[in-house]
């Protein structure tokens, strides 16, 4: 098993990080669907200079 791990690391395959023991916390303030969409769009599109 150790040899296989070394071979995989040699080609760039790394083990997954350990799983979270505690689930992610929900935001304390309710967020509207529109605000969620705006936040998602901001993550996928680069900011534009005006």
C-alpha positions in Angstrom: 0.0 0.0 0.0 2.9 2.4 0.8 4.5 1.7 -2.6 1.2 2.5 -4.4 0.9 5.8 -2.4 4.5 6.7 -3.4 3.8 5.9 -7.1 0.6 8.0 -7.1 2.3 10.9 -5.4 5.1 10.7 -8.0 2.5 11.3 -10.8 0.8 14.2 -8.9 -2.1 12.3 -7.2 -2.5 13.4 -3.6 -4.8 12.1 -0.9 -8.0 13.9 -0.1 -8.0 16.2 2.9 -9.7 14.8 6.0 -13.5 15.3 6.2 -15.0 18.0 8.3 -16.2 16.7 11.7 -18.7 19.5 12.1 -21.1 20.6 9.3 -20.8 24.2 8.0 -22.8 26.8 9.9 -25.8 28.4 8.3 -25.6 32.2 8.0 -27.2 34.0 11.0 -29.2 36.3 8.7 -31.7 35.1 6.2 -30.5 35.7 2.6 -32.9 36.2 -0.2 -32.7 34.1 -3.4 -31.8 37.3 -5.3 -28.8 38.0 -3.0 -27.7 34.4 -3.4 -27.8 34.7 -7.1 -25.9 38.0 -7.1 -23.2 36.4 -4.8 -23.0 33.3 -7.1 -22.7 35.5 -10.2 -19.9 37.6 -8.5 -17.9 34.4 -8.0 -18.1 33.3 -11.6 -17.6 36.6 -13.4 -14.6 38.8 -13.1 -15.2 42.3 -11.7 -15.6 44.9 -14.5 -14.1 48.4 -14.2 -16.6 51.2 -15.0 
